[in-house]
Amino acid sequence: MSRLPRRLRHGEEATLVEHLGELRARLIISLAALAVGFAVAYVFHGHLLDWLNKPLPDRLQKPVTFSPIEPFATSVLVSLWAGLLLALPVILWQVWSFLAPAFEEHRQRSMAVMVTSATALAIGGVAFGYFVILPPAIHFLTNYDSQHYTILIRARDYYKFATFVLLGVGLAFEVPVFVLALVRLRILTAAQLRSTWRIGIFVMTVIGVILPGVDPITTLLSVIPLVLLYALSIGLATILEPRWRE
Protein backbone atom coordinates (compact mmCIF):
# COMPACT_ATOMS: atom_id res chain seq x y z
CA MET A 1 0.00 0.00 0.00
CA SER A 2 1.29 3.46 -0.85
CA ARG A 3 -0.06 4.95 2.38
CA LEU A 4 -1.69 3.93 5.64
CA PRO A 5 -5.50 3.73 5.61
CA ARG A 6 -7.25 6.80 6.96
CA ARG A 7 -9.51 6.30 9.96
CA LEU A 8 -12.99 7.64 9.30
CA ARG A 9 -14.60 10.11 11.69
CA HIS A 10 -17.81 9.29 13.52
CA GLY A 11 -20.77 9.82 11.21
CA GLU A 12 -18.60 10.19 8.11
CA GLU A 13 -20.14 8.42 5.15
CA ALA A 14 -18.20 6.09 2.88
CA THR A 15 -19.11 3.79 0.02
CA LEU A 16 -18.98 0.01 0.27
CA VAL A 17 -15.94 -0.02 -2.00
CA GLU A 18 -14.14 2.43 0.30
CA HIS A 19 -14.96 0.29 3.36
CA LEU A 20 -13.71 -2.85 1.60
CA GLY A 21 -10.55 -1.03 0.54
CA GLU A 22 -9.91 0.10 4.11
CA LEU A 23 -10.56 -3.44 5.41
CA ARG A 24 -8.13 -4.87 2.85
CA ALA A 25 -5.44 -2.37 3.80
CA ARG A 26 -5.83 -3.06 7.51
CA LEU A 27 -5.68 -6.83 6.93
CA ILE A 28 -2.46 -6.37 4.96
CA ILE A 29 -0.96 -4.27 7.76
CA SER A 30 -1.98 -6.88 10.36
CA LEU A 31 -0.47 -9.73 8.33
CA ALA A 32 2.71 -7.70 7.77
CA ALA A 33 2.95 -7.07 11.53
CA LEU A 34 2.49 -10.79 12.18
CA ALA A 35 5.23 -11.62 9.65
CA VAL A 36 7.63 -9.13 11.25
CA GLY A 37 6.77 -10.43 14.74
CA PHE A 38 7.34 -14.02 13.60
CA ALA A 39 10.69 -13.11 12.03
CA VAL A 40 11.86 -11.36 15.20
CA ALA A 41 10.67 -14.23 17.40
CA TYR A 42 12.32 -16.83 15.17
CA VAL A 43 15.66 -15.01 15.29
CA PHE A 44 15.53 -15.22 19.09
CA HIS A 45 13.66 -18.53 19.32
CA GLY A 46 16.59 -20.18 21.10
CA HIS A 47 16.33 -17.70 23.96
CA LEU A 48 12.55 -18.12 23.93
CA LEU A 49 12.82 -21.91 24.26
CA ASP A 50 15.35 -21.53 27.09
CA TRP A 51 12.93 -19.14 28.82
CA LEU A 52 10.08 -21.65 28.53
CA ASN A 53 12.34 -24.48 29.72
CA LYS A 54 13.34 -22.74 32.97
CA PRO A 55 10.33 -24.04 34.99
CA LEU A 56 11.36 -27.62 34.15
CA PRO A 57 13.39 -29.61 36.71
CA ASP A 58 17.15 -29.79 36.09
CA ARG A 59 16.95 -33.40 34.92
CA LEU A 60 14.39 -32.45 32.24
CA GLN A 61 15.82 -29.12 31.06
CA LYS A 62 15.87 -30.33 27.42
CA PRO A 63 12.54 -31.73 26.20
CA VAL A 64 12.81 -34.67 23.82
CA THR A 65 11.55 -35.03 20.25
CA PHE A 66 10.47 -38.19 18.43
CA SER A 67 10.53 -37.35 14.74
CA PRO A 68 13.03 -35.71 12.33
CA ILE A 69 10.74 -32.76 11.61
CA GLU A 70 9.57 -32.17 15.19
CA PRO A 71 12.42 -29.82 16.28
CA PHE A 72 11.86 -27.53 13.28
CA ALA A 73 8.06 -27.67 13.46
CA THR A 74 8.04 -27.02 17.21
CA SER A 75 10.41 -24.06 16.94
CA VAL A 76 8.30 -22.57 14.14
CA LEU A 77 5.08 -23.02 16.16
CA VAL A 78 6.55 -21.40 19.27
CA SER A 79 7.91 -18.53 17.16
CA LEU A 80 4.50 -18.09 15.55
CA TRP A 81 2.77 -17.76 18.93
CA ALA A 82 5.44 -15.33 20.14
CA GLY A 83 5.17 -13.38 16.88
CA LEU A 84 1.41 -13.12 17.32
CA LEU A 85 1.96 -11.75 20.83
CA LEU A 86 4.42 -9.17 19.49
CA ALA A 87 2.08 -8.16 16.67
CA LEU A 88 -1.03 -8.09 18.85
CA PRO A 89 -0.89 -4.33 19.64
CA VAL A 90 -0.76 -3.51 15.91
CA ILE A 91 -3.53 -5.99 15.10
CA LEU A 92 -5.78 -4.68 17.88
CA TRP A 93 -5.13 -1.11 16.77
CA GLN A 94 -6.14 -1.95 13.20
CA VAL A 95 -9.32 -3.68 14.41
CA TRP A 96 -10.16 -0.72 16.63
CA SER A 97 -9.41 1.83 13.89
CA PHE A 98 -11.82 0.02 11.56
CA LEU A 99 -14.62 -0.16 14.15
CA ALA A 100 -14.09 3.21 15.88
CA PRO A 101 -16.21 5.31 13.46
CA ALA A 102 -19.28 3.39 14.66
CA PHE A 103 -18.84 4.89 18.15
CA GLU A 104 -19.34 8.45 19.30
CA GLU A 105 -16.23 10.42 20.25
CA HIS A 106 -16.66 10.12 24.03
CA ARG A 107 -17.31 6.39 23.72
CA GLN A 108 -14.16 6.05 21.61
CA ARG A 109 -12.14 7.44 24.51
CA SER A 110 -13.75 4.98 26.92
CA MET A 111 -13.02 2.07 24.59
CA ALA A 112 -9.42 3.19 24.14
CA VAL A 113 -8.93 3.22 27.92
CA MET A 114 -10.57 -0.20 28.18
CA VAL A 115 -8.36 -1.67 25.44
CA THR A 116 -5.25 -0.25 27.12
CA SER A 117 -6.34 -1.70 30.47
CA ALA A 118 -7.05 -5.08 28.86
CA THR A 119 -3.56 -5.14 27.33
CA ALA A 120 -1.92 -4.30 30.68
CA LEU A 121 -3.97 -6.96 32.48
CA ALA A 122 -3.13 -9.56 29.83
CA ILE A 123 0.60 -8.85 30.21
CA GLY A 124 0.25 -9.06 33.99
CA GLY A 125 -1.64 -12.34 33.67
CA VAL A 126 1.03 -13.90 31.44
CA ALA A 127 3.75 -12.80 33.89
CA PHE A 128 1.75 -14.18 36.84
CA GLY A 129 1.21 -17.46 34.99
CA TYR A 130 4.91 -17.82 34.19
CA PHE A 131 6.37 -16.90 37.58
CA VAL A 132 3.65 -18.15 39.95
CA ILE A 133 1.44 -20.78 38.27
CA LEU A 134 3.70 -22.66 35.85
CA PRO A 135 6.64 -23.63 38.15
CA PRO A 136 4.59 -25.39 40.88
CA ALA A 137 2.35 -27.01 38.25
CA ILE A 138 5.37 -28.43 36.39
CA HIS A 139 6.98 -29.53 39.67
CA PHE A 140 3.85 -31.40 40.75
CA LEU A 141 3.17 -33.04 37.39
CA THR A 142 6.76 -34.13 36.72
CA ASN A 143 7.17 -35.64 40.19
CA TYR A 144 3.82 -37.37 40.49
CA ASP A 145 4.39 -41.15 40.93
CA SER A 146 7.94 -40.66 39.65
CA GLN A 147 8.94 -43.93 41.35
CA HIS A 148 6.69 -45.79 38.91
CA TYR A 149 7.55 -43.97 35.67
CA THR A 150 10.52 -42.95 33.59
CA ILE A 151 9.43 -39.38 33.07
CA LEU A 152 10.39 -37.66 29.82
CA ILE A 153 8.98 -34.41 28.49
CA ARG A 154 8.09 -34.22 24.80
CA ALA A 155 8.89 -30.78 23.40
CA ARG A 156 5.71 -30.42 21.34
CA ASP A 157 3.41 -31.34 24.25
CA TYR A 158 5.27 -29.28 26.84
CA TYR A 159 5.22 -26.07 24.81
CA LYS A 160 1.53 -26.54 24.07
CA PHE A 161 0.86 -26.99 27.78
CA ALA A 162 2.97 -23.95 28.74
CA THR A 163 1.26 -21.83 26.09
CA PHE A 164 -2.17 -22.95 27.30
CA VAL A 165 -1.26 -22.05 30.89
CA LEU A 166 0.03 -18.58 29.99
CA LEU A 167 -2.84 -17.75 27.64
CA GLY A 168 -5.42 -19.12 30.09
CA VAL A 169 -4.14 -17.04 32.99
CA GLY A 170 -3.80 -14.00 30.71
CA LEU A 171 -7.45 -14.33 29.66
CA ALA A 172 -8.58 -14.92 33.24
CA PHE A 173 -6.99 -11.62 34.24
CA GLU A 174 -9.42 -9.88 31.87
CA VAL A 175 -12.20 -10.29 34.46
CA PRO A 176 -12.29 -6.57 35.43
CA VAL A 177 -12.53 -5.49 31.79
CA PHE A 178 -15.31 -8.00 31.12
CA VAL A 179 -17.29 -6.98 34.21
CA LEU A 180 -16.87 -3.24 33.58
CA ALA A 181 -17.90 -3.72 29.95
CA LEU A 182 -21.17 -5.34 31.11
CA VAL A 183 -21.75 -2.39 33.43
CA ARG A 184 -20.89 0.09 30.69
CA LEU A 185 -23.40 -1.59 28.36
CA ARG A 186 -25.99 -1.49 31.19
CA ILE A 187 -26.37 -5.26 31.21
CA LEU A 188 -25.31 -5.27 34.88
CA THR A 189 -25.26 -2.60 37.59
CA ALA A 190 -22.88 -2.02 40.47
CA ALA A 191 -25.75 -2.68 42.89
CA GLN A 192 -26.36 -6.08 41.31
CA LEU A 193 -22.66 -6.92 41.56
CA ARG A 194 -22.60 -5.98 45.25
CA SER A 195 -25.75 -7.96 46.05
CA THR A 196 -24.55 -11.11 44.23
CA TRP A 197 -20.90 -11.03 45.31
CA ARG A 198 -21.10 -14.59 46.67
CA ILE A 199 -22.11 -15.89 43.24
CA GLY A 200 -19.28 -13.90 41.67
CA ILE A 201 -16.73 -15.41 44.06
CA PHE A 202 -18.08 -18.89 43.30
CA VAL A 203 -17.69 -18.24 39.55
CA MET A 204 -14.12 -16.98 40.08
CA THR A 205 -13.34 -20.10 42.11
CA VAL A 206 -14.66 -22.33 39.32
CA ILE A 207 -12.52 -20.46 36.77
CA GLY A 208 -9.46 -20.85 39.00
CA VAL A 209 -10.08 -24.59 39.30
CA ILE A 210 -10.51 -24.96 35.53
CA LEU A 211 -7.18 -23.25 34.84
CA PRO A 212 -4.19 -25.59 34.35
CA GLY A 213 -2.49 -26.75 37.53
CA VAL A 214 -4.13 -29.72 39.21
CA ASP A 215 -2.45 -29.55 42.63
CA PRO A 216 -4.16 -27.67 45.50
CA ILE A 217 -1.40 -25.06 45.90
CA THR A 218 -1.45 -24.03 42.25
CA THR A 219 -5.26 -23.93 42.22
CA LEU A 220 -5.24 -21.69 45.32
CA LEU A 221 -2.68 -19.40 43.67
CA SER A 222 -5.06 -19.10 40.70
CA VAL A 223 -8.21 -18.46 42.74
CA ILE A 224 -6.85 -15.74 45.05
CA PRO A 225 -5.95 -13.16 42.33
CA LEU A 226 -9.22 -13.85 40.48
CA VAL A 227 -11.25 -13.12 43.61
CA LEU A 228 -9.22 -9.96 44.25
CA LEU A 229 -9.70 -8.82 40.64
CA TYR A 230 -13.44 -9.43 40.91
CA ALA A 231 -13.57 -7.36 44.09
CA LEU A 232 -11.62 -4.63 42.29
CA SER A 233 -14.18 -4.79 39.47
CA ILE A 234 -17.03 -4.17 41.91
CA GLY A 235 -15.21 -1.19 43.40
CA LEU A 236 -14.44 0.33 40.00
CA ALA A 237 -18.01 -0.24 38.82
CA THR A 238 -19.32 1.55 41.90
CA ILE A 239 -17.08 4.55 41.16
CA LEU A 240 -17.49 4.72 37.39
CA GLU A 241 -21.15 3.82 36.92
CA PRO A 242 -22.53 7.25 38.03
CA ARG A 243 -20.27 8.99 35.49
CA TRP A 244 -21.35 6.61 32.74
CA ARG A 245 -25.02 7.17 33.58
CA GLU A 246 -24.52 10.92 33.15
N, C-alpha and C positions, 0 to 999 in steps of 0.2 A: 504494500500500500504506500502511496506517495505521502500520505499524511495520516495522523491519528484521527479516528472518528470524532466528530463534534457531538457533545452531549446536548440533547435538546432541553429547552427550558419547559417548565410546567405550563401546560396549556398550548404549547407550540404545536401547530399542525404539521404533519408530514405525510407524504404518500406511502403506499405500501412498498413501492420499490425502494424508497429512501430508507424505510425501516429495515427491509431485508438487506440492503447494502450496509447499513450500520451493524446489523447482527453478524453479517459475514466478516466485516472488518474486526469486530470484537472477538469472534471465534478464532480468527487468524492470530490476533495478538495473544490470546490465551494459549493457543497451541505453541506459539513461538516461545512464550514464557515457560511452558512446560518443557520444551526441548532444551532451552538454556539451563533450566533447573536440573534436568536429568544429566546434561553434560557436566555441569559443575559437581553434582553428586557422584557421578561415575569417576571423575578424576580423583576424588577423595574417598572412594568407596572402601578402600582399605582401612582408613581411619574410622569410617562409619561402622564397618564390621567389628573392628576392635572395640569400639564404644558399646555396641550391642552385646559383645561377648563378655564384658566386664562383670555383669551379674552372675555369670556361670562360675561354679566351683573351679579351683585351680586344676583339678584333674580332668576337667571337661572344657578347658579354655578354647579348644579348637573343635568345633562341631564337625562331624564326619559327613561325607557324601558317598552315594552309592551308584552313580552313573557318570560316564565321561562328560556329559553336558551339564550336569547339575551345578558344578562350581560357577560356570559362566552364567547359566540361567538364574541362579540364586542371586549373584552379584548384580545382574541387570534388574531383577525384580526389586531388590532392596534400593538400588539407585533410583528406580522409577518412583517408588513411594517417597523417598527423600526429595526427589525433584518436584513431585507434586506438592509437598509441604513447602518447599522454597517458592514455588510459583503461585501458591494459594493466595497471597495478598493481591497479586496482579489479576488473577482470575476473579476473585471476589469483587475487585474494583470494577472490572469490566461488566460483570453481572449487574452490580449496583448502578453503574452509569447507564446501562440500557433500560433499567426499570425505574430509575429516579424520576423521569418526567411524569410518571403516573401519580406522583405524590406532590402535595403542596410543599412550599418552601420550608415551613416550620416543621413539617413531618420529615422532610429530608434530613434536617439537622438531627432530629431524634433518632432516625434510622442510622445515620452515620455514627452517632455516639454508641448505639447499640451494637453495630458491627465491630467497632473498635474494642468495646468491652468483651464481645464474644471472642475476638482474636486473642486478647490478653488472657482470658480465662482458659482458652484452649491451650495456649503455651504453658500456662501454669499447671493445667491438668496433665499434659505430657511430661513435664518435669517432675510432678508429684508421682506419676506412674512409674517413671524410670528410677527415681531415687528412693521411693518409699514402698511402692507396691511390688515391683518386679523382683528385687533381690530376695525378700522373704518367700515369695511364691516359688521362685526357681530353687531356693534352698530346700523348701519342703518337698517339692515334686521330685527333685533329683536325689533325695535321700530317703524317700519313702520305700520301705521294704528293700533297701539296698543290699541286705544280706542274702536276698533271694534272687537278685537280678544282676546281670552285667549291664550297667547303665551306660548307654551311649546316646549322644544327642545328634540327631540328624539336622544338618544346617537348614534345609528347606523348611522343616517343621518348626524348628526353634525360632527362626526369624518371622514366620507367620504368627506364632504365638506371641512373641514380643511386640510385633506390630499391632496385634489385636488388643493386647493389654494397654499399650500407649494410646491408641485411638479410642478405646472404650472409656478410659479414664478421662481423656481430653473431652469427649462428648458429654460424659457425666458432669463435668465441671460447667457445662452450659446451662445448668438448672436455673441460675438467677436470670439469665437472658430469656429463657423460655417462659418462666413465671411472669416476669415483667412484661413480656410481649403479650401474654394473655390479659394482663391488667390493662395494658395500653389499648388493646383492641376491645376492651370492655366485656370480655368473656368471663373474667373473674374480677372480684373486687378485693381490696385489702381487708375489708371486714370479713369476707368469706374465708380468706386465707387464715386470718387470726382465729376464727371460730372452728375451723377444721384442721388445726395444726397437728393434731394427733394422727389424722389420716395422712397428712403430708409426710410426717416422720416415718410412718409405716411404709409409704411408697419409697422414700429415700433408702430405707433399710433393705427393701426388696431389691432396689437397683444395686446397692452395695453388695448384696449377696450374689447377684447375677454376674457382676464383674469378675474377670479372671482372678484366681487366687482362692484355692479351696480350703486352706487352713484357717482356723479361727482368728489368728493374729492379723493376717492379711485382710480378711473380711472386715474385721473391726477397724483397721486402718482405712478402709474404703468407706465405711458407713459414717464415721465421725465427720470428715470434711463435707460429705453430702448433707448431713443434718445441719451443720453450721452454715453452709451455703443457702440452704432452704430458709433458715432463720434470717439470714441476711436479706434474702429476697422479700420476706414479709416486711422487714423494716424499711427497705427501700420502696416497696409498694406503698406503704403507709405515708411515706414522705412525698413521693412523686405523684401519687394519684390525684390529690387536690389540684396540682398544677395542670395535669393533663385534662382534668374535667373543665378547667377554665378555658 
